[in-house]
Amino acid sequence: MTHRLRPALPQVTVARPIRDFGLSREYLEGYEDGLIHGDVIGYQRAHDEWHARAEVSAAIAQQVARMGPADELEIRRGRPERAARLRQIMASRGITA
């Protein structure tokens, strides 16, 4: 799995030869593969989390839309003065007449 927005990986450079550190070329290649794989996993998790939050937001928006206009809700709650104030605010903003 690759990701098109993957940032450039840092180049592994050492002043001394690799053998002085006891690291083989295979080890460094495996390290670089791990960095790439870790980035991909991180991007995928962020993407999955974003989608999960978007689903929750959509469900909330649908629930609110089914409730009806705010002024009608206030009437049902027994707060006619608040309903009148909401109508006034909506009219001043050009939402309703």
C-alpha positions, -999 to 999 in steps of 0.1 A, spaced: 0 0 0 14 34 -9 2 68 -2 5 97 -27 10 123 1 38 104 18 65 128 29 100 124 17 120 101 40 151 113 56 182 99 39 203 77 63 238 90 61 267 82 84 302 97 86 317 64 94 313 32 74 282 12 82 303 -18 94 317 4 122 282 6 137 276 -31 132 247 -23 109 243 -42 77 229 -27 45 199 -51 49 192 -37 83 191 -1 70 169 -12 41 146 -28 65 146 3 87 136 24 57 109 -1 48 96 2 84 95 40 81 75 38 49 51 12 63 47 32 95 38 63 75 13 44 55 -3 30 86 -4 65 102 -21 80 71 -46 52 69 -55 56 106 -60 93 102 -81 87 71 -102 61 89 -107 84 119 -118 112 96 -144 90 79 -157 78 113 -161 113 125 -178 123 92 -203 94 97 -211 106 132 -215 142 120 -238 131 92 -260 111 116 -262 141 139 -271 164 110 -299 140 99 -312 138 134 -314 176 138 -330 179 104 -358 155 114 -366 175 145 -380 204 126 -375 241 128 -361 255 160 -390 278 166 -415 249 164 -394 229 189 -395 258 213 -433 259 210 -435 222 218 -412 228 248 -436 254 261 -414 284 255 -433 307 231 -413 338 239 -381 320 229 -399 308 197 -408 344 189 -372 355 194 -359 328 171 -384 338 144 -372 374 148 -336 364 145 -342 342 114 -362 370 98 -334 396 104 -309 372 88 -332 366 58 -337 329 66 -375 332 68 -401 359 62 
